[in-house]
Amino acid sequence: MVIPVTDITKPLACPAIYDLARPLEVEVGCGKGRFLTGRAAANPDCVFIGIERMLGRVRTFDSKTRRLGLVNAHVVRLEALYTFWYLLPAHHARTVYVFFPDPWPKRKHHSHRLFGPLFLSALWKRLEIGGRLEFATDHEEYFHVVEDCFAADARFARVAPRERGPDEWTEFETMFRGQGLPIHAAAWQSLPADDAPLAPLAIPPEDEPREGVFRRPSRRIEAD
Ligand SMILES: C[S@@+](CC[C@H](N)C(=O)[O-])C[C@H]1O[C@@H](n2cnc3c(N)ncnc32)[C@H](O)[C@@H]1O
């Protein structure tokens, strides 16, 4: 089901996400939902939320959950860093999945990449202590960048990634593996640390949300 977004300053309109009695798993850039809807079908007691900014993919995810009668899989059409920073409950997610995030291979676009100190701070805040980030990519250079990001952050420890069979591959993964491309996977676990509040993000005026307009934030987003 699509979580309606009418006010991005309010908690997401999906009570199941805040039900602390049920585990929460989140997928960033969930695409059409192949992976997450499969997990939701296999784990009816867990709540799943996909974050995806492309409308067509959100609609396909939604159709899939309706066709399969999944009441525990939700998708929200929002930007991932913003959603992690402001809209998810603190220390509740058991697992966060980031599979095949856009690698932004050109140097001048590196600032658009998801992984960096800001995302790791928001990620740590949303994961339960001991919760996991599962990551996979076909892009070797970006894989090492992400490894370096986590290595520089003492709030995470590297662990073995979960093995996934073909029925748990994402859409892009199915395509890349079909082309024989090497896949790089890793996982990290969150550790106890100082739980300081997240400072407000400084959003440049041109990126301030306007009614009916969705924009990717510019490279200049930073914490105050
Ligand atoms: C390369 S695709 C991979 C899709 C899916 N994870 C898979 O493996 O099949 C990256 C996806 O992440 C979404 N995406 C990229 N950056 C995002 C962001 N900052 N917030 C939300 N979605 C994002 C894109 O729209 C796209 O659907």
The ligand as a Tripos MOL2 file, in Angstrom:
@<TRIPOS>MOLECULE
LIG
   27    29     1     0     0
SMALL
NO_CHARGES

@<TRIPOS>ATOM
      1 C1         19.3950    1.3630   -9.5220 C.3       1 LIG1
      2 S1         17.7650    1.3640   -8.8900 S.3       1 LIG1
      3 C2         17.7080   -0.1380   -7.9080 C.3       1 LIG1
      4 C3         16.3020   -0.5470   -7.5500 C.3       1 LIG1
      5 C4         16.2050   -1.7740   -6.6410 C.3       1 LIG1
      6 N1         16.8730   -1.5320   -5.3720 N.3       1 LIG1
      7 C5         16.8020   -2.9550   -7.3280 C.2       1 LIG1
      8 O1         17.8890   -3.3900   -6.9110 O.co2     1 LIG1
      9 O2         16.1830   -3.4630   -8.2800 O.co2     1 LIG1
     10 C6         17.8580    2.6120   -7.6290 C.3       1 LIG1
     11 C7         16.4900    2.9650   -7.1100 C.3       1 LIG1
     12 O3         16.6180    3.8270   -6.0110 O.3       1 LIG1
     13 C8         15.7310    4.9270   -6.1850 C.3       1 LIG1
     14 N2         16.3840    6.0430   -5.5040 N.ar      1 LIG1
     15 C9         17.5980    6.5350   -5.7780 C.ar      1 LIG1
     16 N3         17.9210    7.5150   -4.9240 N.ar      1 LIG1
     17 C10        16.8650    7.6530   -4.0910 C.ar      1 LIG1
     18 C11        16.5920    8.5140   -2.9990 C.ar      1 LIG1
     19 N4         17.4890    9.4270   -2.6040 N.pl3     1 LIG1
     20 N5         15.4140    8.3910   -2.3670 N.ar      1 LIG1
     21 C12        14.5110    7.4660   -2.7640 C.ar      1 LIG1
     22 N6         14.7120    6.6090   -3.8000 N.ar      1 LIG1
     23 C13        15.8760    6.7100   -4.4490 C.ar      1 LIG1
     24 C14        15.6140    5.1060   -7.6720 C.3       1 LIG1
     25 O4         14.4370    5.7710   -8.0520 O.3       1 LIG1
     26 C15        15.6380    3.6600   -8.1600 C.3       1 LIG1
     27 O5         14.3620    3.0690   -8.1780 O.3       1 LIG1
@<TRIPOS>BOND
     1     1     2 1
     2     2     3 1
     3     2    10 1
     4     3     4 1
     5     4     5 1
     6     5     6 1
     7     5     7 1
     8     7     8 2
     9     7     9 1
    10    10    11 1
    11    11    12 1
    12    11    26 1
    13    12    13 1
    14    13    14 1
    15    13    24 1
    16    14    15 ar
    17    14    23 ar
    18    15    16 ar
    19    16    17 ar
    20    17    18 ar
    21    17    23 ar
    22    18    19 1
    23    18    20 ar
    24    20    21 ar
    25    21    22 ar
    26    22    23 ar
    27    24    25 1
    28    24    26 1
    29    26    27 1
@<TRIPOS>SUBSTRUCTURE
     1 LIG1         1 GROUP 0 **** ****
